[in-house]
């Protein structure tokens, strides 16, 4: 009877181990973590022309400081920042990007014979991007100046941060601890990059392109992260 009980315990342990291994394989098969990171990295970099489209050199008195819509004054150059061009870009880009992510996840999951729990990530990504992007780009028109940060820094910051917030949801859905760590690191980089300008980096950029370093850094982090997760997926990690 003792031997029979020991065999039962061993069988139970083997079944539990097999279940855990199967669960891990299913989770790995469901993941396509590299694709959202690479795609959103490209989306961030592609936003640069639209940021530039919303910046115009105007005539003003630098001694009076930023007023009358003029938000950037550097070496006597006054730049007026208009938020709607990049706001429209982010609305369209987020919807298309997250729709593409959903399609890729569902397709790869079905081809591997597993389910795909991507809807929470896609929904949170679109919602966060649209809500904060619209509130930032059109804060003045929506009378949100007292509740929401405005200006060139905020317009650039909010979409970048919304990407990071949505990554927390994806990490939870996939139960992906490395992605959670990456999302935390990305948010820190995004916050730092939002205050990154040509003067802090010693770059001789035109003031109408002062947003470029922040976009390059955050977009580059997403692309590098996507490459890293792609390599890990190929190795079965």
BAFISE-29375 format. One record per residue (C-alpha): x, y, z; residue number from 1. Coordinates in nm, 2 decimals, decimal comma. Layout:
px / py / pz / nr
X / Y / Z / NUM
...
// end
This chain:
px / py / pz / nr
0,00 / 0,00 / 0,00 / 1
0,29 / 0,23 / 0,08 / 2
0,44 / 0,16 / -0,27 / 3
0,10 / 0,23 / -0,43 / 4
0,07 / 0,56 / -0,24 / 5
0,42 / 0,66 / -0,35 / 6
0,34 / 0,58 / -0,71 / 7
0,02 / 0,79 / -0,69 / 8
0,22 / 1,09 / -0,56 / 9
0,48 / 1,05 / -0,84 / 10
0,21 / 1,03 / -1,10 / 11
0,04 / 1,34 / -0,96 / 12
0,38 / 1,52 / -0,96 / 13
0,44 / 1,42 / -1,32 / 14
0,10 / 1,53 / -1,43 / 15
0,14 / 1,87 / -1,26 / 16
0,48 / 1,91 / -1,42 / 17
0,34 / 1,82 / -1,76 / 18
0,06 / 2,07 / -1,71 / 19
0,30 / 2,35 / -1,62 / 20
0,51 / 2,28 / -1,92 / 21
0,21 / 2,28 / -2,15 / 22
0,09 / 2,60 / -2,00 / 23
0,43 / 2,76 / -2,06 / 24
0,43 / 2,64 / -2,42 / 25
0,09 / 2,78 / -2,48 / 26
0,18 / 3,12 / -2,33 / 27
0,50 / 3,13 / -2,55 / 28
0,29 / 3,04 / -2,85 / 29
0,05 / 3,32 / -2,78 / 30
0,32 / 3,58 / -2,76 / 31
0,42 / 3,81 / -3,04 / 32
0,57 / 4,08 / -2,81 / 33
0,83 / 4,20 / -3,06 / 34
0,57 / 4,31 / -3,32 / 35
0,39 / 4,58 / -3,11 / 36
0,72 / 4,72 / -2,99 / 37
0,87 / 4,74 / -3,35 / 38
0,55 / 4,88 / -3,50 / 39
0,49 / 5,14 / -3,23 / 40
0,86 / 5,24 / -3,25 / 41
0,81 / 5,31 / -3,62 / 42
0,49 / 5,50 / -3,54 / 43
0,68 / 5,72 / -3,29 / 44
0,96 / 5,80 / -3,55 / 45
0,71 / 5,86 / -3,82 / 46
0,54 / 6,13 / -3,61 / 47
0,83 / 6,37 / -3,66 / 48
0,70 / 6,55 / -3,97 / 49
0,36 / 6,61 / -3,81 / 50
0,53 / 6,77 / -3,51 / 51
0,72 / 6,99 / -3,75 / 52
0,40 / 7,07 / -3,94 / 53
0,26 / 7,22 / -3,62 / 54
0,55 / 7,46 / -3,56 / 55
0,58 / 7,79 / -3,73 / 56
0,83 / 8,07 / -3,70 / 57
0,65 / 8,40 / -3,63 / 58
0,73 / 8,76 / -3,56 / 59
0,72 / 8,85 / -3,19 / 60
0,90 / 9,04 / -2,92 / 61
1,12 / 8,79 / -2,73 / 62
1,14 / 9,04 / -2,44 / 63
0,77 / 8,98 / -2,37 / 64
0,82 / 8,60 / -2,33 / 65
0,58 / 8,33 / -2,45 / 66
0,24 / 8,47 / -2,51 / 67
-0,02 / 8,50 / -2,78 / 68
0,03 / 8,14 / -2,89 / 69
0,41 / 8,17 / -2,91 / 70
0,55 / 7,89 / -2,70 / 71
0,92 / 7,86 / -2,79 / 72
1,16 / 8,15 / -2,79 / 73
1,53 / 8,07 / -2,86 / 74
1,79 / 8,33 / -2,96 / 75
1,54 / 8,57 / -3,08 / 76
1,34 / 8,32 / -3,28 / 77
0,98 / 8,28 / -3,19 / 78
0,80 / 7,96 / -3,27 / 79
0,42 / 7,91 / -3,26 / 80
0,31 / 7,56 / -3,17 / 81
-0,01 / 7,42 / -3,30 / 82
-0,12 / 7,08 / -3,16 / 83
-0,38 / 6,96 / -3,41 / 84
-0,16 / 6,82 / -3,69 / 85
0,02 / 6,58 / -3,46 / 86
-0,31 / 6,52 / -3,27 / 87
-0,48 / 6,40 / -3,59 / 88
-0,17 / 6,19 / -3,67 / 89
-0,18 / 6,01 / -3,33 / 90
-0,55 / 5,94 / -3,36 / 91
-0,51 / 5,77 / -3,70 / 92
-0,18 / 5,61 / -3,62 / 93
-0,30 / 5,45 / -3,29 / 94
-0,62 / 5,31 / -3,44 / 95
-0,43 / 5,16 / -3,74 / 96
-0,14 / 5,03 / -3,54 / 97
-0,34 / 4,86 / -3,27 / 98
-0,57 / 4,71 / -3,53 / 99
-0,27 / 4,57 / -3,71 / 100
-0,14 / 4,43 / -3,38 / 101
-0,47 / 4,26 / -3,31 / 102
-0,47 / 4,10 / -3,66 / 103
-0,12 / 3,97 / -3,63 / 104
-0,18 / 3,83 / -3,28 / 105
-0,50 / 3,65 / -3,39 / 106
-0,34 / 3,52 / -3,71 / 107
-0,04 / 3,38 / -3,53 / 108
-0,24 / 3,23 / -3,25 / 109
-0,48 / 3,05 / -3,49 / 110
-0,19 / 2,93 / -3,70 / 111
-0,04 / 2,77 / -3,38 / 112
-0,37 / 2,63 / -3,26 / 113
-0,40 / 2,85 / -2,95 / 114
-0,62 / 3,13 / -2,83 / 115
-0,53 / 3,50 / -2,84 / 116
-0,61 / 3,74 / -2,55 / 117
-0,52 / 4,06 / -2,72 / 118
-0,84 / 4,26 / -2,69 / 119
-0,76 / 4,42 / -2,35 / 120
-0,43 / 4,55 / -2,47 / 121
-0,57 / 4,68 / -2,80 / 122
-0,86 / 4,85 / -2,62 / 123
-0,65 / 5,01 / -2,35 / 124
-0,39 / 5,12 / -2,60 / 125
-0,64 / 5,29 / -2,83 / 126
-0,83 / 5,44 / -2,53 / 127
-0,53 / 5,58 / -2,36 / 128
-0,38 / 5,72 / -2,68 / 129
-0,70 / 5,89 / -2,79 / 130
-0,81 / 6,03 / -2,46 / 131
-0,47 / 6,17 / -2,36 / 132
-0,37 / 6,27 / -2,71 / 133
-0,69 / 6,46 / -2,77 / 134
-0,69 / 6,63 / -2,43 / 135
-0,33 / 6,74 / -2,49 / 136
-0,35 / 6,86 / -2,85 / 137
-0,69 / 7,04 / -2,80 / 138
-0,66 / 7,14 / -2,44 / 139
-0,73 / 7,50 / -2,51 / 140
-1,03 / 7,44 / -2,72 / 141
-1,17 / 7,19 / -2,46 / 142
-1,10 / 7,44 / -2,18 / 143
-0,87 / 7,20 / -2,00 / 144
-0,58 / 7,43 / -1,94 / 145
-0,62 / 7,41 / -1,56 / 146
-0,65 / 7,03 / -1,56 / 147
-0,41 / 6,91 / -1,82 / 148
-0,05 / 7,01 / -1,91 / 149
-0,03 / 7,19 / -2,24 / 150
0,24 / 7,31 / -2,47 / 151
0,50 / 7,14 / -2,69 / 152
0,63 / 6,91 / -2,41 / 153
0,29 / 6,78 / -2,32 / 154
0,18 / 6,73 / -2,68 / 155
0,49 / 6,52 / -2,73 / 156
0,47 / 6,34 / -2,39 / 157
0,12 / 6,21 / -2,37 / 158
0,12 / 5,97 / -2,67 / 159
0,46 / 5,84 / -2,57 / 160
0,34 / 5,77 / -2,21 / 161
0,02 / 5,61 / -2,33 / 162
0,22 / 5,35 / -2,52 / 163
0,40 / 5,26 / -2,20 / 164
0,08 / 5,24 / -2,00 / 165
-0,07 / 5,00 / -2,25 / 166
0,24 / 4,78 / -2,24 / 167
0,16 / 4,71 / -1,87 / 168
-0,17 / 4,56 / -1,98 / 169
0,00 / 4,35 / -2,25 / 170
0,25 / 4,23 / -1,98 / 171
-0,04 / 4,13 / -1,76 / 172
-0,23 / 3,95 / -2,04 / 173
0,08 / 3,76 / -2,15 / 174
0,20 / 3,71 / -1,79 / 175
0,53 / 3,84 / -1,93 / 176
0,77 / 3,95 / -1,66 / 177
1,04 / 4,07 / -1,89 / 178
0,79 / 4,29 / -2,08 / 179
0,67 / 4,43 / -1,74 / 180
1,03 / 4,53 / -1,66 / 181
1,07 / 4,68 / -2,01 / 182
0,75 / 4,88 / -1,98 / 183
0,88 / 5,03 / -1,65 / 184
1,21 / 5,12 / -1,81 / 185
1,04 / 5,26 / -2,12 / 186
0,82 / 5,49 / -1,91 / 187
1,12 / 5,63 / -1,73 / 188
1,30 / 5,69 / -2,06 / 189
0,99 / 5,85 / -2,21 / 190
0,95 / 6,09 / -1,91 / 191
1,32 / 6,19 / -1,94 / 192
1,30 / 6,21 / -2,32 / 193
1,01 / 6,45 / -2,31 / 194
1,23 / 6,71 / -2,14 / 195
1,51 / 6,64 / -2,38 / 196
1,59 / 6,91 / -2,63 / 197
1,87 / 7,03 / -2,85 / 198
2,01 / 7,27 / -2,59 / 199
2,04 / 7,00 / -2,32 / 200
2,22 / 6,77 / -2,57 / 201
2,43 / 7,04 / -2,72 / 202
2,27 / 6,99 / -3,06 / 203
2,26 / 7,27 / -3,31 / 204
1,90 / 7,20 / -3,42 / 205
1,65 / 7,46 / -3,55 / 206
1,40 / 7,54 / -3,27 / 207
1,12 / 7,40 / -3,49 / 208
1,29 / 7,06 / -3,46 / 209
1,36 / 7,07 / -3,09 / 210
1,12 / 6,77 / -3,03 / 211
1,33 / 6,54 / -3,25 / 212
1,58 / 6,40 / -2,99 / 213
1,30 / 6,28 / -2,76 / 214
1,12 / 6,10 / -3,05 / 215
1,44 / 5,94 / -3,16 / 216
1,53 / 5,81 / -2,81 / 217
1,18 / 5,67 / -2,73 / 218
1,13 / 5,53 / -3,08 / 219
1,48 / 5,37 / -3,07 / 220
1,41 / 5,21 / -2,73 / 221
1,09 / 5,05 / -2,86 / 222
1,27 / 4,92 / -3,17 / 223
1,56 / 4,78 / -2,97 / 224
1,32 / 4,62 / -2,73 / 225
1,13 / 4,47 / -3,02 / 226
1,45 / 4,32 / -3,16 / 227
1,54 / 4,18 / -2,82 / 228
1,21 / 4,01 / -2,77 / 229
1,22 / 3,88 / -3,13 / 230
1,56 / 3,71 / -3,06 / 231
1,43 / 3,57 / -2,73 / 232
1,12 / 3,43 / -2,91 / 233
1,34 / 3,26 / -3,17 / 234
1,54 / 3,10 / -2,89 / 235
1,22 / 2,99 / -2,71 / 236
1,29 / 3,20 / -2,40 / 237
// end
